[in-house]
Amino acid sequence: MPLSIQQVAKASGTTSRTLRHYDAIGLLTPSRTDTGGRRWYDDDALVRLQQILLLRGLGLPLGQIGQVLDDQVDELGALRGHLGRLQAEQGRLARQAAAVERTITARARGAQMDTETMFDGFDHTQYEDEVTQRWGAHAHATSDAWWRAMSPEERRTWKARAAALVVDWRTTADSGVGPGSPAAQELAARHVAWLGSVPGTPQTAGGPAPQYVLGLADMYAADERFAATYGGVERAGFVREALHQYVEKPHTDRR
């Protein structure tokens, strides 16, 4: 049986207002609207909504989502493709989480880290489209050229620095200190310096552009892929808040 707009909003975790907006822009039309103006959605509409939310979660603008959905000929084929991408991403995140857990265990024990497995699931090139969309083709081309010019040893060193930063964020978040504490702010300064070391990062006179850092900080907490790297939404939220406090404090107060 068709579901009302309120039922669909509750089931999908969205809002009636969002569904009405999707209707207004022609992205998701209700299966029917009764004489009282109430919107109803059948199975076909629910499948389309599922795809909208999936593509929205991948960062596509609403205009592009409508074009993608309207252009697809084989709905089942498209759904299978979406499922394959989700399963691949799920597997990659599981490997990343396992790699970080191994790093934490090794650091806690003072043992030698296994560089052959600690970067499992980390792939510099897989976010090319996303980086280009968010920050421009020049940013990706510059950072990609820098990465490819590195020797294997330089890449291992840089990855180890990144992995250690993640471990230290997780440890600090779990220590009970606040995001504005000296320990968290020192880590935020280190994080910003790390970002600034990558060619192609938008820069100002004082280092990485504040809006760039803030945008990444927000993404860490909002994007499940990044949140998983930091050990979950709560820890990623700690990272976000610490970076916001660091960037937004007067420059003369930074250490």
C-alpha positions as CSV (number, residue, x, y, z in Angstrom):
1,M,0.0,0.0,0.0
2,P,1.2,3.6,-0.7
3,L,2.7,5.4,2.3
4,S,1.9,8.9,3.3
5,I,4.5,11.6,3.3
6,Q,4.8,11.4,7.1
7,Q,5.4,7.6,6.9
8,V,8.0,8.0,4.2
9,A,9.8,10.7,6.1
10,K,9.9,8.6,9.3
11,A,11.0,5.4,7.5
12,S,13.8,7.1,5.4
13,G,15.1,9.4,8.2
14,T,14.4,12.5,6.2
15,T,11.7,15.2,6.6
16,S,8.3,16.0,5.1
17,R,9.8,19.4,4.2
18,T,12.6,17.7,2.2
19,L,10.2,15.5,0.4
20,R,8.0,18.4,-0.6
21,H,11.2,20.2,-1.8
22,Y,12.1,17.2,-3.9
23,D,8.6,17.3,-5.4
24,A,8.8,21.0,-6.1
25,I,12.0,20.6,-8.1
26,G,10.8,17.6,-10.0
27,L,13.2,15.2,-8.3
28,L,10.7,12.9,-6.6
29,T,7.0,13.2,-7.5
30,P,4.5,11.5,-5.3
31,S,2.6,8.6,-6.8
32,R,-0.6,10.4,-6.2
33,T,-2.0,13.4,-4.3
34,D,-5.4,13.1,-2.9
35,T,-8.2,15.7,-2.8
36,G,-6.9,17.0,0.5
37,G,-3.5,17.6,-0.9
38,R,-1.8,14.7,0.9
39,R,1.1,13.1,-0.9
40,W,1.3,9.3,-1.2
41,Y,4.3,7.2,-2.4
42,D,4.2,3.7,-3.9
43,D,7.1,1.2,-4.2
44,D,8.5,2.8,-7.4
45,A,8.7,6.2,-5.6
46,L,10.4,4.6,-2.6
47,V,13.0,3.0,-4.7
48,R,13.7,6.3,-6.4
49,L,14.0,8.0,-3.0
50,Q,16.4,5.3,-1.8
51,Q,18.6,6.1,-4.8
52,I,18.3,9.9,-4.2
53,L,19.5,9.5,-0.6
54,L,22.3,7.2,-1.7
55,L,23.6,9.6,-4.3
56,R,23.1,12.5,-2.0
57,G,25.2,10.7,0.6
58,L,28.0,10.4,-2.1
59,G,28.0,14.2,-2.4
60,L,26.2,14.7,-5.7
61,P,24.2,17.9,-6.1
62,L,20.4,17.5,-6.5
63,G,20.5,18.6,-10.1
64,Q,23.0,15.9,-11.0
65,I,21.1,13.3,-9.1
66,G,18.0,14.0,-11.1
67,Q,19.9,13.7,-14.3
68,V,21.6,10.4,-13.3
69,L,18.2,8.9,-12.3
70,D,16.4,10.2,-15.4
71,D,19.1,8.9,-17.7
72,Q,19.3,5.4,-16.3
73,V,17.6,2.8,-18.5
74,D,18.1,-0.4,-16.4
75,E,16.8,0.3,-12.9
76,L,17.8,-3.1,-11.5
77,G,21.2,-2.7,-13.1
78,A,21.7,0.7,-11.5
79,L,20.7,-0.7,-8.1
80,R,23.1,-3.5,-8.4
81,G,25.8,-1.0,-9.3
82,H,25.0,1.1,-6.3
83,L,25.1,-2.0,-4.1
84,G,28.4,-3.0,-5.5
85,R,29.9,0.4,-4.7
86,L,28.5,0.3,-1.2
87,Q,29.9,-3.1,-0.6
88,A,33.3,-2.1,-1.9
89,E,33.3,0.9,0.3
90,Q,32.2,-1.1,3.3
91,G,35.0,-3.5,2.7
92,R,37.5,-0.7,2.3
93,L,36.4,0.9,5.5
94,A,36.6,-2.4,7.4
95,R,40.2,-2.8,6.1
96,Q,41.1,0.8,7.2
97,A,39.6,0.3,10.6
98,A,41.5,-3.0,11.1
99,A,44.7,-1.3,9.9
100,V,44.3,1.5,12.4
101,E,43.4,-0.9,15.2
102,R,46.7,-2.8,14.4
103,T,48.6,0.4,14.6
104,I,47.0,1.3,18.0
105,T,47.9,-2.1,19.3
106,A,51.5,-1.9,18.1
107,R,52.0,1.7,19.5
108,A,50.4,0.7,22.8
109,R,52.8,-2.2,23.2
110,G,55.8,-0.3,21.8
111,A,56.1,-2.9,19.1
112,Q,57.3,-2.5,15.5
113,M,54.5,-1.6,13.2
114,D,53.9,-3.7,10.1
115,T,54.2,-1.3,7.2
116,E,52.9,-4.0,4.8
117,T,49.5,-4.1,6.4
118,M,49.1,-0.8,8.2
119,F,48.0,1.0,5.0
120,D,45.5,-1.6,3.9
121,G,42.4,0.2,2.6
122,F,44.2,3.5,2.1
123,D,44.3,4.5,-1.6
124,H,45.5,7.9,-2.6
125,T,43.9,7.8,-6.1
126,Q,40.4,6.6,-5.4
127,Y,39.0,10.1,-4.4
128,E,40.1,11.8,-7.6
129,D,36.5,12.7,-8.7
130,E,35.6,13.9,-5.2
131,V,38.7,16.0,-4.8
132,T,38.2,17.6,-8.2
133,Q,34.5,18.3,-7.5
134,R,35.2,19.9,-4.1
135,W,38.5,21.7,-4.6
136,G,39.1,21.9,-8.4
137,A,41.1,20.0,-11.0
138,H,44.2,22.0,-10.2
139,A,44.2,20.9,-6.5
140,H,44.0,17.3,-7.5
141,A,46.5,17.5,-10.4
142,T,49.1,19.3,-8.1
143,S,48.8,16.9,-5.2
144,D,48.7,13.8,-7.5
145,A,51.9,14.9,-9.3
146,W,53.6,15.5,-5.9
147,W,52.5,12.0,-4.8
148,R,53.7,10.2,-7.9
149,A,57.0,12.0,-7.7
150,M,57.7,10.4,-4.3
151,S,60.0,7.5,-3.8
152,P,58.4,4.4,-2.1
153,E,60.3,5.3,1.1
154,E,59.0,8.8,1.0
155,R,55.4,7.5,0.6
156,R,55.8,5.1,3.5
157,T,57.1,7.9,5.7
158,W,54.2,10.2,4.7
159,K,51.6,7.5,5.3
160,A,53.2,6.7,8.7
161,R,52.9,10.3,9.6
162,A,49.2,10.4,8.6
163,A,48.5,7.1,10.4
164,A,50.2,8.4,13.6
165,L,48.1,11.5,13.4
166,V,44.9,9.4,13.3
167,V,46.1,7.3,16.2
168,D,46.9,10.4,18.3
169,W,43.5,11.9,17.5
170,R,41.8,8.8,18.7
171,T,43.9,8.6,21.8
172,T,43.3,12.2,22.7
173,A,39.6,12.0,22.1
174,D,39.4,9.1,24.5
175,S,41.5,10.7,27.1
176,G,38.7,12.9,28.5
177,V,40.2,16.2,27.7
178,G,38.2,18.8,25.8
179,P,38.7,19.9,22.2
180,G,40.0,23.3,23.4
181,S,42.6,21.7,25.7
182,P,46.3,22.3,25.1
183,A,46.7,18.7,24.1
184,A,43.9,18.8,21.5
185,Q,45.0,22.2,20.2
186,E,48.6,21.1,19.8
187,L,47.3,18.2,17.8
188,A,45.1,20.5,15.7
189,A,48.2,22.6,15.0
190,R,50.0,19.5,13.9
191,H,47.1,18.5,11.7
192,V,46.9,21.9,10.0
193,A,50.7,21.7,9.4
194,W,50.2,18.3,7.9
195,L,47.5,19.5,5.5
196,G,49.7,22.4,4.5
197,S,52.5,20.0,3.5
198,V,50.5,18.7,0.6
199,P,51.0,20.7,-2.6
200,G,47.7,21.9,-4.1
201,T,46.2,22.6,-0.7
202,P,44.5,26.1,-0.8
203,Q,46.9,28.5,1.0
204,T,46.8,31.9,2.6
205,A,49.7,33.8,4.1
206,G,49.3,31.9,7.4
207,G,49.1,28.4,6.0
208,P,46.2,26.3,4.7
209,A,43.1,28.4,3.9
210,P,40.8,28.5,7.0
211,Q,37.7,27.6,5.0
212,Y,39.5,24.7,3.5
213,V,40.5,23.4,6.9
214,L,37.0,24.0,8.3
215,G,35.4,22.3,5.3
216,L,37.6,19.2,5.9
217,A,36.9,19.3,9.6
218,D,33.1,19.3,8.9
219,M,33.5,16.4,6.4
220,Y,35.4,14.3,9.0
221,A,32.3,14.3,11.2
222,A,29.6,14.3,8.5
223,D,31.1,11.7,6.1
224,E,30.9,8.2,7.4
225,R,34.1,7.3,5.5
226,F,36.2,9.8,7.4
227,A,34.4,9.3,10.7
228,A,35.3,5.6,10.5
229,T,38.9,6.5,10.0
230,Y,38.9,8.4,13.3
231,G,37.0,5.7,15.1
232,G,33.4,6.8,14.8
233,V,31.2,9.9,14.7
234,E,31.9,10.9,18.3
235,R,35.7,10.9,17.9
236,A,35.4,12.6,14.5
237,G,33.3,15.2,16.1
238,F,36.1,15.8,18.6
239,V,38.5,16.3,15.8
240,R,36.1,18.7,14.1
241,E,35.5,20.8,17.2
242,A,39.3,21.0,18.0
243,L,40.1,22.1,14.4
244,H,37.3,24.7,14.5
245,Q,38.6,26.1,17.8
246,Y,42.1,26.2,16.5
247,V,41.3,27.9,13.2
248,E,38.8,30.4,14.7
249,K,41.0,31.6,17.5
250,P,43.1,34.8,16.9
251,H,46.3,34.0,15.0
252,T,48.5,35.4,17.8
253,D,47.0,32.9,20.2
254,R,48.0,29.9,18.2
255,R,50.9,27.8,19.4
